[in-house]
Amino acid sequence: MLIMLCLTALTLVTPLPAVSQETETSPNESLLKEVRALRQRVAELELIEARLSRLEAMLLADMSAGEQHPVSDAIAVSAEPPTDYEVALADQSIQERIQVSGVVEAEAGYLKDFSDEQASDIVGATVAIAIEANLSADTVAVVSFLYEEDDTPFEVDEAFISHASGNSTWTIGQIYLPFGTYETAMLNDPLTLEIAETRETALLWQYQRGGLGLEAYGFNGDTDIDGRDTIQN
């Protein structure tokens, strides 16, 4: 007889008491709204100033090379308004740009066979920590750590940088390659996942448009063909 127990952490969310919408706005609340609006405007101006600085450097470099750009083009580039995400990102502190998440799983087992032999154990099945940092509106960096008792020592599980450009996303670093689907509801990983799951340091390209999705990747494998240590896809 085998009994497996899986302990799962639950997060309880206590609803806040309802606040009547008829409550008059206090002077402090009005002042707070004005401060937030001013901070947003300052963030917009800082983004525009950064773009103007880059444009100035580009124009100076072109002038040194003997090239010229129409003034109208320069004004059009500098006057491009920042996106809402860029404004929100510029208004965030370093702590707000970084997200930390994790999971802890424990398993308890009890075994009794037909000869009345008994055994029991408690295992720290999984300890995982992930750190995600928004570097810009289109770029994110992720580092995750994993520990599995009697299976995986504490190590860097994934470490990569992703950059989105239109419908395409480029990812480079140590990742799990998109080869197969490994969703499972079992407590322990099935054999198909253990065998086929592949983690490599690779370059991954993803394309998504409507219902169409494409993925391609390349990495330097462990097997060398004809003595050549080159990247294969």
C-alpha positions as CSV (number, residue, x, y, z in Angstrom):
1,M,0.0,0.0,0.0
2,L,1.5,3.4,-1.1
3,I,0.2,6.7,0.2
4,M,1.5,9.9,-1.4
5,L,0.8,13.3,0.1
6,C,1.6,16.5,-1.8
7,L,1.6,19.7,0.3
8,T,0.6,22.8,-1.6
9,A,0.8,26.4,-0.3
10,L,-2.5,28.3,-0.6
11,T,-2.7,32.0,-0.7
12,L,-5.8,33.5,1.0
13,V,-7.0,36.8,-0.3
14,T,-9.2,38.8,2.1
15,P,-11.6,41.1,0.3
16,L,-11.4,44.7,1.3
17,P,-14.5,46.3,2.6
18,A,-16.5,48.1,0.0
19,V,-16.1,51.8,-0.1
20,S,-19.1,54.0,-1.0
21,Q,-18.7,55.8,-4.3
22,E,-20.5,58.8,-2.8
23,T,-17.6,59.7,-0.5
24,E,-16.3,63.1,-1.3
25,T,-12.7,63.4,-2.6
26,S,-10.4,64.8,0.1
27,P,-7.9,67.5,-0.6
28,N,-5.1,65.0,0.0
29,E,-6.5,62.6,-2.7
30,S,-6.8,65.5,-5.2
31,L,-3.2,66.4,-4.5
32,L,-2.1,62.8,-4.9
33,K,-3.7,62.6,-8.3
34,E,-2.0,65.8,-9.4
35,V,1.4,64.5,-8.2
36,R,0.9,61.2,-10.1
37,A,-0.1,63.2,-13.3
38,L,3.1,65.3,-12.9
39,R,5.3,62.2,-12.5
40,Q,3.8,60.7,-15.6
41,R,4.4,63.9,-17.5
42,V,8.0,64.0,-16.3
43,A,8.5,60.4,-17.4
44,E,7.2,61.4,-20.9
45,L,9.6,64.3,-21.1
46,E,12.6,62.2,-20.0
47,L,11.8,59.7,-22.7
48,I,11.6,62.5,-25.3
49,E,14.9,64.0,-24.0
50,A,16.6,60.6,-24.4
51,R,15.3,60.3,-28.0
52,L,16.6,63.8,-28.8
53,S,20.0,63.0,-27.3
54,R,20.2,59.9,-29.5
55,L,19.1,61.9,-32.5
56,E,21.7,64.6,-31.8
57,A,24.4,62.1,-31.6
58,M,23.3,60.5,-34.9
59,L,23.2,63.9,-36.6
60,L,26.7,64.8,-35.3
61,A,28.0,61.5,-36.6
62,D,26.4,62.0,-40.0
63,M,27.8,65.6,-40.2
64,S,31.3,64.2,-39.5
65,A,30.8,61.7,-42.3
66,G,29.5,64.4,-44.7
67,E,25.9,63.1,-44.7
68,Q,22.8,65.3,-44.2
69,H,19.2,64.5,-43.2
70,P,16.2,66.7,-43.8
71,V,15.2,68.7,-40.7
72,S,11.6,67.5,-41.1
73,D,12.7,63.9,-40.7
74,A,14.6,64.8,-37.5
75,I,11.6,66.6,-36.1
76,A,9.3,63.7,-37.0
77,V,11.6,61.2,-35.2
78,S,12.0,63.4,-32.1
79,A,8.2,64.2,-31.9
80,E,7.1,60.6,-31.8
81,P,5.2,60.2,-28.6
82,P,6.3,57.4,-26.2
83,T,4.0,54.4,-25.7
84,D,2.0,53.9,-22.6
85,Y,4.2,50.9,-21.7
86,E,7.4,53.0,-22.1
87,V,5.9,55.7,-19.8
88,A,4.9,53.2,-17.2
89,L,8.3,51.5,-17.4
90,A,10.1,54.8,-17.0
91,D,8.0,55.7,-14.0
92,Q,8.8,52.4,-12.2
93,S,11.6,51.9,-9.7
94,I,14.1,49.1,-10.0
95,Q,12.2,47.1,-7.4
96,E,9.0,47.4,-9.5
97,R,10.8,46.3,-12.7
98,I,12.0,43.0,-11.1
99,Q,9.6,40.2,-10.2
100,V,10.6,37.3,-8.0
101,S,8.5,34.1,-7.9
102,G,9.0,30.5,-6.6
103,V,7.4,27.2,-5.6
104,V,8.1,24.7,-2.9
105,E,6.8,21.1,-3.1
106,A,7.1,18.5,-0.4
107,E,6.1,14.8,-0.8
108,A,5.4,12.4,2.1
109,G,5.2,8.6,1.4
110,Y,4.3,5.5,3.4
111,L,4.8,2.0,2.1
112,K,3.6,-1.4,3.5
113,D,4.0,-4.5,1.4
114,F,2.4,-8.0,1.8
115,S,5.1,-9.2,4.1
116,D,4.3,-6.3,6.5
117,E,7.5,-4.5,5.7
118,Q,7.0,-0.8,6.3
119,A,8.8,2.3,5.0
120,S,8.1,6.0,5.1
121,D,9.9,9.2,3.9
122,I,9.5,12.9,3.5
123,V,11.1,14.5,0.5
124,G,11.7,18.1,-0.6
125,A,10.5,17.4,-4.1
126,T,11.0,20.8,-5.7
127,V,12.4,24.1,-4.8
128,A,12.3,26.6,-7.6
129,I,13.0,30.4,-7.7
130,A,12.6,32.7,-10.8
131,I,13.8,36.3,-11.2
132,E,12.3,38.3,-14.1
133,A,13.6,41.8,-15.0
134,N,12.0,44.2,-17.5
135,L,15.0,45.8,-19.2
136,S,12.8,47.8,-21.7
137,A,9.4,47.8,-23.3
138,D,10.4,44.9,-25.6
139,T,13.2,43.1,-23.7
140,V,13.1,40.9,-20.6
141,A,15.7,38.9,-18.8
142,V,14.9,35.7,-16.8
143,V,17.1,33.6,-14.4
144,S,15.6,30.6,-12.6
145,F,17.1,28.2,-10.0
146,L,16.0,24.6,-9.3
147,Y,16.6,22.0,-6.6
148,E,15.1,18.5,-6.5
149,E,16.1,16.2,-3.7
150,D,17.9,13.1,-4.8
151,D,17.5,14.2,-8.4
152,T,18.8,17.7,-9.2
153,P,21.3,19.6,-7.2
154,F,20.8,23.3,-6.7
155,E,21.7,24.9,-10.1
156,V,20.8,27.5,-12.6
157,D,17.8,26.0,-14.4
158,E,17.2,28.7,-17.1
159,A,19.0,32.0,-17.9
160,F,18.0,33.9,-21.0
161,I,17.1,37.3,-22.6
162,S,14.1,37.7,-24.9
163,H,13.5,40.6,-27.3
164,A,10.2,41.1,-29.1
165,S,10.0,42.8,-32.4
166,G,6.7,42.9,-34.1
167,N,5.3,39.4,-34.5
168,S,8.8,37.9,-33.8
169,T,10.5,37.1,-30.5
170,W,14.2,36.3,-30.2
171,T,15.6,34.4,-27.2
172,I,19.2,33.6,-26.4
173,G,20.5,31.7,-23.4
174,Q,20.0,28.5,-21.5
175,I,16.4,27.4,-22.2
176,Y,14.2,24.4,-22.6
177,L,13.8,23.8,-26.3
178,P,10.3,23.8,-27.7
179,F,10.4,20.1,-28.7
180,G,7.1,18.4,-27.6
181,T,4.4,19.2,-25.1
182,Y,5.0,18.1,-21.5
183,E,2.0,19.2,-19.5
184,T,1.1,16.7,-16.9
185,A,-1.1,16.4,-13.8
186,M,1.0,13.6,-12.2
187,L,3.0,14.2,-9.0
188,N,6.1,12.8,-10.6
189,D,7.4,13.5,-14.1
190,P,6.4,10.8,-16.6
191,L,9.1,8.9,-18.4
192,T,8.3,10.7,-21.7
193,L,9.1,14.0,-20.1
194,E,12.3,12.7,-18.5
195,I,13.6,11.4,-21.8
196,A,12.6,14.0,-24.3
197,E,12.9,17.3,-22.3
198,T,15.9,19.1,-23.7
199,R,17.7,22.0,-22.0
200,E,20.4,23.7,-24.0
201,T,22.2,27.1,-24.5
202,A,20.5,28.1,-27.8
203,L,19.2,30.8,-30.0
204,L,15.4,30.6,-30.4
205,W,13.2,32.4,-32.9
206,Q,9.4,32.5,-32.5
207,Y,6.8,34.0,-34.8
208,Q,3.1,34.4,-33.9
209,R,0.4,35.9,-36.1
210,G,-3.2,35.0,-35.6
211,G,-3.5,31.3,-35.3
212,L,-0.1,30.7,-37.0
213,G,2.9,30.0,-34.8
214,L,6.4,29.1,-35.9
215,E,9.5,28.2,-33.8
216,A,13.1,27.5,-34.9
217,Y,16.2,27.1,-32.8
218,G,19.9,26.3,-33.1
219,F,22.5,25.1,-30.6
220,N,25.8,23.3,-30.4
221,G,25.0,19.7,-29.5
222,D,27.2,17.2,-27.7
223,T,27.8,15.0,-30.8
224,D,30.5,16.2,-33.1
225,I,30.3,15.1,-36.8
226,D,33.6,14.6,-38.6
227,G,35.4,16.3,-35.7
228,R,33.5,19.6,-36.3
229,D,32.2,21.4,-33.1
230,T,29.6,23.5,-34.8
231,I,26.0,24.6,-34.1
232,Q,23.2,22.3,-35.4
233,N,19.5,23.0,-35.4
